[in-house]
Amino acid sequence: MPRALLLENIDPVAVDLLSSAGYEVEARRGALDETDLVAALDGVELLGIRSKTQVTAEVVHRHPGLAAVGAFCIGTNQIDLAAAAGAGVAVFNAPYSNTRSVVELAIAEIISLARRLNDRDRALHAGVWDKSATGSHEIRGRTLGIVGYGNIGSQLSVLAEALGMRVLFYDLEDKLALGNAEACGSLEELLERAETVSLHVDGRAGNAGLFGAAQFARMRRRSLFLNLSRGFVVDHGALREHVLSGHIAGAAVDVFPDEPREQGDPFDSVLRGLPNVILTPHVGGSTQEAQYDIGRFVAGKLADYGRTGTTTLSVNLPAVALHGSSAGRFALLHRNVPGVMARVDALVGEHGLNVDGQVLATRGELGYVVTDVGGQLPPALLAALRELPETVRLTTFPRSCWD
């Protein structure tokens, strides 16, 4: 029975779905470091993680039987995508499932910071009645600057505008402005115009250190700052200095450069204890609705890949979906060089089979073809396909295990 390992407290719907697809599923609450992950992957074909577990090139190379990795989150920077692709390991994520949850948290924090609710809450818990309008503002009519106008940034744009905010955004790529949002030509322009700045950038290496002392200094005095994207994007020391100086009136941070691996582990940050600063433990997408949707979506992608070879929305392999069924199906991941398909189809014909259906896609140095044939797959054909010098990975369907 093929095995799947799910780490970091993935929603139980993923266990149910993969079990129904014929996998023996082991679920663990915490993340694993590289050494423990290498040991845990013996005999495992499908791996599910969230943001803490690092799937390195060493992990991939030590386990040639690993077929696919599911990132039950948006980001995939915790996975060596190039190493996975080179070994024929498909990677899937959940680019849309927790979008609404992150946006709602951002809206809640913008209002909380503008009304200084965090400080009022702490005062009352300390037994101090501090009823005052000083420093408390409506968000209606204020200008929100969104850095990164992808799935989350664009949805935040719509909801913020519905609440009466003016919306500016900046993105490295040209994006269609939704509603009355206005694109800025540079990050500097956005920082100089916005009264609240919210970061929603991806985890690419080039975003490391994107926001530091220079960017905080360029922001308008007494503005608000939010980061619900990646911890390494922001210099927290610089943010602390600008909060203490009063230049930044309030901040909300959901992600940190170094985060505990497991529930209950100790946490420390230079941002702890600052006035009007909201710290949350990477819970932007942690609603029951989002976690259920993520579990269902990513587990479904893993199951489809194991059942049919479908790679739609894979983040590192060519996207292929061949609908229908036949007596035999094989999926060949190969080096993207001329002549491979001619040799593949010639081998099928030499073994007395017709091609009933075939879909090919390429992505950089890799090509991926799923082929249905009108009969059972002869072992000699499979051996010949494996021996092609361009072959990276061959998988056959239907099957109870991976090639």
C-alpha positions in Angstrom: 0.0 0.0 0.0 1.5 3.4 -1.0 2.4 5.7 1.9 1.8 9.4 2.5 3.3 11.5 5.3 1.6 14.7 6.4 3.4 17.1 8.7 2.6 20.3 10.6 -1.0 19.6 11.6 -2.6 19.5 8.2 -6.4 19.5 8.2 -7.9 16.0 8.6 -9.8 16.2 5.3 -6.4 15.6 3.6 -6.0 12.3 5.6 -9.5 11.3 4.6 -9.0 12.1 0.9 -5.7 10.4 0.5 -6.9 7.4 2.5 -9.8 7.1 0.1 -7.4 7.3 -2.8 -5.6 4.2 -1.5 -2.7 5.6 0.6 -1.6 4.6 4.0 -1.4 8.1 5.7 0.7 9.1 8.7 -0.1 12.6 10.1 2.2 14.4 12.6 1.6 17.7 14.3 5.1 19.3 14.1 7.7 20.1 11.5 10.8 18.1 11.0 14.4 19.2 10.5 16.4 17.8 7.6 17.9 14.8 9.5 14.5 13.8 10.9 12.8 14.3 7.6 15.3 12.1 5.7 14.6 9.3 8.3 10.9 9.7 8.2 10.6 9.5 4.4 11.7 5.9 4.1 9.0 4.2 1.9 7.0 7.5 1.6 5.7 8.5 -1.9 3.6 11.6 -1.0 4.8 14.3 1.5 2.6 17.1 2.8 4.1 20.0 4.7 3.3 23.6 5.5 5.8 26.5 5.9 8.2 25.2 8.5 9.6 21.9 7.1 12.4 22.4 4.6 12.5 20.0 1.7 16.2 20.4 0.6 18.1 19.0 -2.3 19.6 16.5 0.1 16.1 15.3 1.2 15.1 14.8 -2.5 18.2 13.0 -3.5 18.2 10.7 -0.5 14.6 9.5 -1.4 14.2 8.6 -5.1 10.9 7.0 -4.3 9.4 10.3 -3.3 7.0 11.2 -6.0 5.3 14.4 -5.0 5.3 17.1 -2.3 2.2 19.1 -1.3 2.8 22.5 0.3 -0.5 23.0 2.2 0.0 26.8 2.1 0.7 29.5 -0.5 4.5 29.7 -0.4 6.9 27.1 -1.7 10.3 28.8 -0.9 10.7 26.0 1.8 11.1 23.5 -1.0 14.1 23.2 -3.4 11.9 23.3 -6.5 14.8 22.9 -9.0 16.1 19.8 -7.2 12.6 18.4 -7.0 12.0 19.0 -10.7 15.3 17.4 -11.6 14.4 14.3 -9.7 10.9 14.1 -11.2 9.2 15.1 -7.9 6.0 17.1 -8.5 5.2 20.0 -6.2 1.8 21.4 -5.6 0.6 24.3 -3.4 -2.6 26.2 -2.5 -2.4 29.6 -4.2 -6.0 30.7 -3.6 -7.5 28.7 -0.7 -6.6 31.0 2.2 -6.8 34.3 0.4 -10.0 35.5 2.1 -8.7 34.6 5.5 -5.6 36.7 5.1 -7.5 39.6 3.7 -10.0 39.6 6.6 -7.1 39.6 9.1 -5.5 42.5 7.4 -8.8 44.5 7.5 -9.3 43.7 11.1 -5.7 44.8 12.0 -6.0 48.0 10.0 -9.1 48.9 12.0 -7.5 47.8 15.3 -4.4 49.9 14.7 -6.3 52.9 13.6 -8.5 52.7 16.8 -5.6 51.6 19.0 -7.7 48.7 20.2 -4.7 46.7 21.2 -3.6 49.4 23.7 -7.1 49.9 25.0 -7.5 46.1 25.6 -4.2 45.9 27.5 -5.1 48.8 29.7 -8.4 47.3 30.7 -6.8 43.9 31.4 -4.4 45.8 33.6 -7.3 47.4 35.4 -6.9 50.9 33.9 -10.0 52.7 32.5 -8.5 54.8 29.6 -11.5 56.1 27.6 -10.1 58.6 25.1 -10.4 59.5 21.4 -6.8 60.6 21.3 -4.9 58.9 18.4 -8.1 57.0 17.4 -9.3 57.3 13.8 -11.7 56.0 11.3 -10.2 54.3 8.2 -12.8 55.8 5.9 -11.2 58.3 3.7 -7.7 57.1 4.5 -5.2 55.9 1.9 -4.1 52.3 1.9 -0.9 51.3 0.0 -0.7 47.7 -1.0 2.8 46.3 -1.9 2.2 43.2 -4.0 -1.1 43.1 -6.0 -1.5 39.3 -6.4 -4.4 37.2 -5.1 -4.3 38.6 -1.6 -3.4 42.2 -2.4 -6.1 42.6 -5.0 -8.8 41.1 -2.8 -7.7 43.4 0.0 -8.0 46.3 -2.4 -11.6 45.5 -3.1 -12.6 45.1 0.6 -10.7 48.2 1.7 -12.4 50.3 -1.0 -15.8 49.0 0.1 -15.0 50.4 3.6 -14.3 53.8 2.1 -10.5 53.7 1.8 -8.6 55.1 -1.1 -6.3 52.3 -2.5 -2.8 52.6 -4.1 -0.8 49.6 -5.1 2.7 48.7 -6.4 3.7 45.5 -8.1 6.8 44.5 -10.1 4.4 43.3 -12.9 1.7 45.2 -14.6 -1.6 44.3 -12.9 -5.2 45.2 -13.7 -6.4 47.7 -11.1 -9.7 46.6 -9.5 -12.4 49.2 -8.7 -10.8 52.6 -8.2 -7.4 51.4 -7.1 -4.5 53.3 -8.6 -1.2 51.8 -9.6 2.0 53.5 -8.4 5.1 53.7 -10.7 7.5 52.9 -7.8 7.6 51.7 -4.2 8.9 55.1 -3.2 5.8 56.9 -4.7 3.5 54.5 -2.8 5.3 55.1 0.5 5.1 58.9 0.2 1.4 58.9 -0.5 -0.1 56.1 1.6 -1.2 56.4 5.3 -1.3 52.7 5.8 1.2 50.3 4.0 0.4 46.5 3.8 2.9 44.0 2.4 1.7 41.1 0.3 4.8 40.0 -1.6 5.8 36.4 -2.4 8.8 34.5 -1.0 11.2 34.9 -3.9 14.8 35.5 -2.7 14.9 38.9 -4.2 12.3 40.1 -1.7 14.7 39.5 1.3 15.3 42.7 3.1 12.8 44.6 0.9 11.6 46.8 3.7 14.2 48.4 6.0 15.2 51.7 7.6 15.1 53.6 4.3 11.6 52.5 3.5 10.2 53.2 7.0 11.8 56.7 6.9 10.2 57.4 3.5 6.7 56.5 4.9 4.5 59.4 6.0 4.8 60.3 9.6 2.3 58.6 12.0 1.4 56.0 9.3 0.5 52.3 9.9 2.4 49.3 8.7 1.4 45.6 8.2 3.3 42.6 7.1 1.3 39.4 6.4 3.6 38.1 3.7 7.1 36.7 4.6 9.2 37.3 7.7 12.5 37.9 5.9 11.1 40.8 3.9 11.2 43.3 6.9 14.0 44.5 9.1 12.4 44.2 12.5 15.1 46.2 14.2 14.3 49.2 11.9 10.6 48.8 12.5 11.2 48.8 16.3 13.2 52.1 16.0 10.5 53.8 13.9 7.7 52.7 16.3 9.6 53.9 19.3 10.4 57.2 17.6 6.7 57.7 16.8 7.3 57.9 13.1 5.3 54.7 12.7 2.0 55.0 14.7 1.3 51.3 14.7 2.2 48.0 13.2 0.8 44.5 12.7 3.2 41.6 12.0 2.1 38.0 11.3 5.3 36.5 10.0 8.8 36.5 11.4 12.3 35.6 10.1 12.7 32.8 12.7 9.5 31.1 13.8 9.0 28.3 16.4 8.6 24.9 14.7 5.9 23.5 17.1 2.9 24.6 19.1 4.0 25.9 22.5 7.6 26.5 21.6 9.1 29.8 23.0 9.0 32.9 20.9 11.0 36.1 21.1 11.1 39.3 18.9 12.4 42.8 19.2 8.8 43.9 18.5 7.4 42.4 21.7 5.9 44.9 24.2 5.8 47.9 21.8 2.8 50.2 21.9 0.1 49.7 19.3 1.9 46.7 17.8 -0.1 43.6 17.0 1.9 40.4 16.8 0.2 37.2 15.6 1.8 33.7 15.2 1.6 33.3 11.4 -2.2 32.8 11.5 -3.1 34.8 8.4 -4.5 31.7 6.7 -5.4 29.9 9.9 -9.1 29.8 9.9 -11.0 26.5 9.9 -12.5 27.4 6.5 -9.1 28.1 4.9 -7.4 25.1 6.4 -10.2 22.8 5.2 -10.1 24.2 1.7 -6.3 24.0 1.6 -6.4 20.4 2.8 -9.0 19.4 0.3 -7.3 21.3 -2.6 -3.7 20.1 -2.1 -4.6 16.5 -1.2 -6.8 16.4 -4.3 -3.9 17.5 -6.4 -1.6 14.9 -4.9 -4.3 12.2 -5.4 -4.9 13.2 -9.0 -1.2 13.0 -9.7 -1.0 9.6 -8.2 -4.1 8.4 -10.0 -3.7 9.9 -13.5 -0.4 11.8 -13.7 -2.2 15.1 -13.8 0.1 18.1 -13.1 -2.3 21.0 -13.4 -1.1 23.9 -11.2 2.2 22.1 -10.3 4.7 24.8 -9.4 7.7 23.0 -10.8 6.6 20.6 -13.6 5.0 21.1 -17.0 1.2 21.3 -16.6 -0.6 18.3 -18.2 -4.1 16.8 -17.9 -5.2 14.0 -20.1 -8.9 13.2 -19.6 -10.5 9.9 -20.2 -9.1 6.4 -19.5 -7.7 3.4 -21.4 -6.2 0.0 -20.7 -2.8 1.5 -20.1 -1.3 4.9 -19.4 2.2 6.1 -18.8 3.6 9.4 -17.9 7.2 10.3 -18.9 9.1 13.2 -17.5 12.1 13.8 -19.8 14.7 16.2 -20.8 13.3 18.8 -23.2 15.3 18.0 -26.3 14.3 17.4 -30.0 13.2 14.0 -31.0 12.0 12.5 -27.8 8.3 12.3 -28.8 9.2 10.6 -32.1 11.2 7.9 -30.2 8.4 7.4 -27.6 5.7 7.0 -30.2 7.9 4.7 -32.3 8.5 2.4 -29.2 4.8 2.3 -28.6 4.2 1.2 -32.2 7.0 -1.4 -32.1 5.3 -3.1 -29.2 2.0 -3.4 -31.1 0.1 -0.6 -29.5 -1.8 2.4 -30.7 -1.8 5.8 -29.0 -5.3 6.5 -27.9 -4.6 9.9 -26.3 -1.6 12.0 -25.6 -0.8 15.4 -24.1 2.7 17.0 -24.0 3.8 20.1 -22.2 7.3 21.6 -21.6 8.7 23.8 -19.0 12.3 25.0 -19.3 14.6 22.0 -19.5 11.8 19.5 -18.9 9.1 17.9 -21.0 6.2 15.9 -19.6 4.0 13.6 -21.7 1.0 11.5 -20.6 0.1 8.8 -23.1 -2.9 6.4 -23.2 -2.5 3.3 -25.3 -5.0 0.7 -26.5 -3.8 -2.2 -24.4 -1.8 -3.4 -21.4 1.7 -1.9 -21.1 4.2 -4.6 -21.9 7.2 -4.8 -19.5 9.5 -4.6 -22.5 8.0 -1.2 -23.5 8.4 0.2 -20.0 12.0 -1.0 -19.9 12.7 0.6 -23.3 11.2 3.9 -22.1 13.3 3.9 -18.9 16.4 3.3 -21.0 15.9 6.4 -23.1 18.8 8.8 -22.2 16.4 11.7 -21.8 14.1 9.9 -19.2 13.9 11.5 -15.8 10.9 9.5 -14.4 8.4 7.0 -15.8 5.1 6.3 -14.0 2.4 3.9 -15.1 -1.3 3.9 -14.4 -3.4 2.4 -13.0 -1.1 1.2 -10.2 -0.8 0.8 -6.5 2.8 2.1 -6.3 5.1 4.4 -8.2 7.8 3.5 -10.7 
